Amino acid sequence: MTDRSIIDTAVLIGWSPDGKCVFSAAIPLSQYSDGGHAWDSLAEVQRLRLEKLRGFLFDSTATLIQEFESNFDVRSGRFVNGWSKHADGTYRRL
């Protein structure tokens, strides 16, 4: 059987205020770390109406090393708040 583990990947899902998925991607961690994401642009957050972004980061052993949520104001496109949780149990409000 084929191994279906998520390895060295960032899984990202974004929703609009009405609960529609407006963004989804599974990208290599190296590309995720490079920046230049939809949520880095006020105009793109507004265009997508991106209110909530959830992310799941998996390392080369398929371990979930970080889970996070970022919330945005769809009118201004600005980051409002969020949180991150790491594999070691560390939890941080953003």
N, CA, C and O of each residue as an XYZ file, in Angstrom:
376
protein
N       0.836     -1.176      0.000
C       0.000      0.000      0.000
C       0.889      1.251      0.000
O       1.958      1.256      0.610
N       0.453      2.282     -0.669
C       1.182      3.533     -0.755
C       1.073      4.303      0.555
O      -0.002      4.392      1.148
N       2.204      4.861      1.003
C       2.211      5.700      2.202
C       1.528      7.020      1.864
O       1.936      7.712      0.932
N       0.506      7.362      2.610
C      -0.241      8.590      2.341
C       0.000      9.661      3.401
O      -0.840     10.538      3.605
N       1.137      9.590      4.068
C       1.476     10.581      5.080
C       1.682     11.946      4.437
O       2.118     12.053      3.291
N       1.365     12.970      5.188
C       1.650     14.338      4.760
C       3.039     14.660      5.298
O       3.236     14.761      6.509
N       3.994     14.819      4.396
C       5.393     14.988      4.776
C       5.924     16.323      4.267
O       5.718     16.687      3.109
N       6.618     17.054      5.159
C       7.302     18.291      4.792
C       6.366     19.245      4.043
O       6.722     19.798      3.002
N       5.177     19.423      4.592
C       4.122     20.151      3.886
C       3.347     21.066      4.822
O       3.131     20.748      5.991
N       2.937     22.203      4.287
C       2.012     23.105      4.969
C       0.648     22.946      4.305
O       0.511     23.163      3.101
N      -0.350     22.571      5.081
C      -1.724     22.454      4.593
C      -2.464     23.688      5.097
O      -2.525     23.934      6.301
N      -3.025     24.461      4.172
C      -3.631     25.747      4.502
C      -5.052     25.808      3.966
O      -5.310     25.436      2.821
N      -5.974     26.281      4.805
C      -7.378     26.385      4.414
C      -7.914     27.716      4.928
O      -7.730     28.056      6.097
N      -8.576     28.465      4.054
C      -9.126     29.759      4.441
C     -10.606     29.860      4.133
O     -11.081     29.334      3.126
N     -11.337     30.547      5.019
C     -12.790     30.685      4.897
C     -13.211     32.144      4.880
O     -12.546     33.010      5.448
N     -14.320     32.391      4.221
C     -14.958     33.706      4.216
C     -15.901     33.789      5.422
O     -16.127     32.783      6.094
N     -16.458     34.983      5.705
C     -17.376     35.109      6.837
C     -18.603     34.196      6.744
O     -19.163     33.814      7.771
N     -19.023     33.845      5.535
C     -20.198     32.972      5.389
C     -19.826     31.491      5.340
O     -20.659     30.653      4.995
N     -18.577     31.168      5.685
C     -18.166     29.772      5.817
C     -17.722     29.082      4.544
O     -17.493     27.872      4.548
N     -17.595     29.826      3.452
C     -17.133     29.225      2.196
C     -15.613     29.140      2.180
O     -14.923     30.056      2.626
N     -15.105     28.038      1.664
C     -13.661     27.888      1.504
C     -13.228     28.789      0.342
O     -13.665     28.602     -0.794
N     -12.372     29.759      0.636
C     -11.917     30.700     -0.386
C     -10.434     30.534     -0.714
O      -9.917     31.166     -1.635
N      -9.757     29.675      0.054
C      -8.337     29.428     -0.181
C      -7.984     28.056      0.358
O      -8.387     27.698      1.464
N      -7.239     27.293     -0.411
C      -6.702     26.029      0.093
C      -5.430     25.715     -0.683
O      -5.328     25.958     -1.885
N      -4.471     25.169      0.045
C      -3.202     24.812     -0.587
C      -2.474     23.803      0.282
O      -2.617     23.791      1.505
N      -1.703     22.970     -0.365
C      -0.758     22.081      0.306
C       0.574     22.334     -0.381
O       0.779     21.937     -1.528
N       1.476     22.997      0.331
C       2.734     23.418     -0.278
C       3.923     22.919      0.550
O       3.792     22.704      1.754
N       5.074     22.737     -0.089
C       6.266     22.335      0.658
C       6.597     23.375      1.730
O       6.424     24.575      1.511
N       7.069     22.915      2.882
C       7.416     23.838      3.967
C       8.413     24.897      3.518
O       8.342     26.040      3.967
N       9.335     24.535      2.645
C      10.332     25.506      2.176
C       9.669     26.665      1.437
O      10.126     27.803      1.551
N       8.611     26.402      0.690
C       7.890     27.472     -0.002
C       7.029     28.267      0.967
O       6.872     29.477      0.807
N       6.473     27.601      1.965
C       5.655     28.288      2.967
C       6.492     29.316      3.715
O       6.024     30.420      3.993
N       7.709     28.961      4.035
C       8.592     29.843      4.804
C       9.056     31.048      3.999
O       9.518     32.032      4.576
N       8.943     30.987      2.688
C       9.419     32.069      1.832
C       8.541     33.313      1.874
O       8.975     34.375      1.428
N       7.320     33.216      2.397
C       6.425     34.367      2.428
C       5.714     34.551      1.100
O       5.681     33.642      0.270
N       5.144     35.738      0.905
C       4.438     36.030     -0.327
C       3.106     35.315     -0.436
O       2.706     34.905     -1.526
N       2.415     35.162      0.686
C       1.141     34.451      0.714
C      -0.032     35.410      0.512
O       0.115     36.623      0.668
N      -1.185     34.866      0.167
C      -2.387     35.675     -0.045
C      -2.689     36.538      1.173
O      -3.115     37.684      1.025
N      -2.477     36.014      2.359
C      -2.828     36.748      3.581
C      -1.780     37.795      3.958
O      -1.959     38.521      4.936
N      -0.696     37.880      3.198
C       0.308     38.919      3.424
C      -0.065     40.218      2.715
O       0.605     41.235      2.895
N      -1.115     40.192      1.919
C      -1.551     41.355      1.146
C      -2.946     41.782      1.596
O      -3.891     40.995      1.542
N      -3.067     43.033      2.041
C      -4.380     43.547      2.450
C      -5.386     43.410      1.311
O      -6.524     42.993      1.527
N      -4.961     43.764      0.100
C      -5.862     43.712     -1.055
C      -6.325     42.287     -1.343
O      -7.483     42.072     -1.699
N      -5.429     41.314     -1.193
C      -5.796     39.923     -1.478
C      -6.740     39.375     -0.409
O      -7.666     38.631     -0.729
N      -6.517     39.733      0.847
C      -7.440     39.327      1.921
C      -8.824     39.900      1.634
O      -9.830     39.207      1.789
N      -8.877     41.159      1.218
C     -10.158     41.792      0.880
C     -10.800     41.113     -0.326
O     -11.995     40.817     -0.310
N     -10.014     40.866     -1.365
C     -10.553     40.258     -2.590
C     -11.136     38.877     -2.309
O     -12.222     38.544     -2.784
N     -10.411     38.080     -1.537
C     -10.881     36.731     -1.206
C     -11.986     36.738     -0.152
O     -12.725     35.764     -0.010
N     -12.091     37.849      0.589
C     -12.958     37.924      1.775
C     -12.499     36.871      2.787
O     -13.308     36.174      3.399
N     -11.185     36.778      2.941
C     -10.548     35.802      3.821
C     -10.691     36.256      5.270
O     -10.050     37.216      5.697
N     -11.526     35.564      6.009
C     -11.750     35.911      7.412
C     -10.930     35.031      8.351
O     -10.418     35.511      9.362
N     -10.803     33.754      8.024
C     -10.099     32.812      8.897
C      -9.200     31.916      8.065
O      -9.613     31.377      7.038
N      -7.966     31.766      8.522
C      -7.007     30.873      7.880
C      -6.519     29.877      8.918
O      -6.072     30.267      9.996
N      -6.603     28.602      8.598
C      -6.062     27.547      9.468
C      -4.893     26.909      8.744
O      -4.939     26.694      7.533
N      -3.855     26.610      9.489
C      -2.677     25.990      8.918
C      -2.208     24.815      9.744
O      -2.315     24.817     10.971
N      -1.691     23.816      9.064
C      -1.162     22.604      9.682
C       0.194     22.339      9.039
O       0.270     22.090      7.836
N       1.259     22.391      9.826
C       2.610     22.227      9.300
C       3.169     20.874      9.728
O       3.244     20.565     10.917
N       3.556     20.080      8.743
C       4.081     18.733      8.977
C       5.555     18.693      8.584
O       5.944     19.254      7.560
N       6.374     18.026      9.401
C       7.805     17.926      9.103
C       8.112     16.696      8.250
O       7.206     16.027      7.754
N       9.398     16.413      8.090
C       9.827     15.319      7.213
C       9.500     13.931      7.760
O       9.639     12.937      7.049
N       9.063     13.857      9.027
C       8.652     12.565      9.603
C       7.133     12.467      9.705
O       6.611     11.558     10.350
N       6.425     13.398      9.075
C       4.958     13.463      9.076
C       4.387     13.841     10.442
O       3.214     13.592     10.721
N       5.225     14.445     11.294
C       4.769     14.929     12.596
C       4.152     16.311     12.429
O       4.721     17.173     11.759
N       2.992     16.522     13.038
C       2.365     17.843     13.041
C       3.175     18.720     13.989
O       3.087     18.570     15.208
N       3.959     19.631     13.431
C       4.846     20.449     14.256
C       4.220     21.776     14.660
O       4.636     22.388     15.644
N       3.223     22.223     13.905
C       2.531     23.455     14.274
C       1.144     23.466     13.661
O       0.932     23.013     12.535
N       0.213     23.993     14.428
C      -1.150     24.251     13.964
C      -1.419     25.704     14.313
O      -1.042     26.159     15.393
N      -2.063     26.440     13.418
C      -2.332     27.842     13.728
C      -3.651     28.299     13.112
O      -4.203     27.668     12.211
N      -4.125     29.414     13.635
C      -5.301     30.077     13.082
C      -5.021     31.567     13.071
O      -4.534     32.124     14.055
N      -5.330     32.209     11.958
C      -5.215     33.655     11.823
C      -6.569     34.191     11.395
O      -7.222     33.629     10.515
N      -6.985     35.282     12.023
C      -8.270     35.905     11.717
C      -8.033     37.305     11.172
O      -7.182     38.044     11.667
N      -8.801     37.655     10.143
C      -8.624     38.918      9.447
C      -9.934     39.694      9.389
O     -11.019     39.114      9.424
N      -9.811     41.015      9.298
C     -10.953     41.885      9.039
C     -11.091     41.953      7.518
O     -10.200     42.468      6.842
N     -12.185     41.444      6.978
C     -12.322     41.379      5.514
C     -12.487     42.759      4.887
O     -12.208     42.930      3.700
N     -12.933     43.739      5.657
C     -13.083     45.095      5.098
C     -11.733     45.772      4.900
O     -11.461     46.348      3.846
N     -10.895     45.695      5.927
C      -9.589     46.363      5.846
C      -8.491     45.441      5.322
O      -7.483     45.910      4.793
N      -8.686     44.125      5.468
C      -7.668     43.159      5.084
C      -6.620     42.925      6.157
O      -5.687     42.147      5.959
N      -6.766     43.591      7.287
C      -5.757     43.507      8.355
C      -5.943     42.286      9.253
O      -7.057     41.812      9.479
N      -4.811     41.799      9.754
C      -4.791     40.722     10.740
C      -5.455     41.229     12.019
O      -5.173     42.338     12.473
N      -6.347     40.406     12.603
C      -7.044     40.779     13.839
C      -6.438     40.050     15.032
O      -6.027     40.679     16.007
N      -6.383     38.738     14.952
C      -5.812     37.933     16.033
C      -5.604     36.512     15.534
O      -5.927     36.177     14.394
N      -5.063     35.698     16.404
C      -4.847     34.306     16.044
C      -4.168     33.559     17.172
O      -4.029     34.064     18.286
N      -3.752     32.358     16.860
C      -3.051     31.518     17.831
C      -2.193     30.510     17.087
O      -2.404     30.235     15.907
N      -1.224     29.971     17.804
C      -0.417     28.878     17.264
C      -0.170     27.862     18.371
O      -0.027     28.214     19.542
N      -0.122     26.609     17.976
C       0.146     25.507     18.897
C       1.235     24.651     18.262
O       1.144     24.267     17.096
N       2.266     24.361     19.054
C       3.425     23.630     18.544
C       3.451     22.201     19.078
O       2.756     21.866     20.037
N       4.261     21.376     18.441
C       4.347     19.954     18.798
C       4.747     19.744     20.256
O       4.367     18.743     20.863
N       5.508     20.675     20.820
C       5.934     20.533     22.218
C       4.860     20.975     23.208
O       5.085     20.972     24.418
N       3.682     21.359     22.686
C       2.575     21.769     23.542
C       2.489     23.267     23.773
O       1.528     23.749     24.372
N       3.481     24.005     23.305
C       3.474     25.455     23.458
C       2.286     26.048     22.705
O       2.058     25.737     21.536
N       1.537     26.905     23.393
C       0.376     27.573     22.804
C       0.613     29.067     22.930
O       1.017     29.555     23.986
N       0.360     29.787     21.851
C       0.601     31.223     21.872
C      -0.536     31.951     21.179
O      -0.925     31.595     20.067
N      -1.066     32.966     21.836
C      -2.045     33.853     21.197
C      -1.286     34.914     20.420
O      -0.268     35.429     20.882
N      -1.784     35.230     19.250
C      -1.119     36.223     18.397
C      -1.938     37.495     18.337
O      -1.546     38.452     17.669
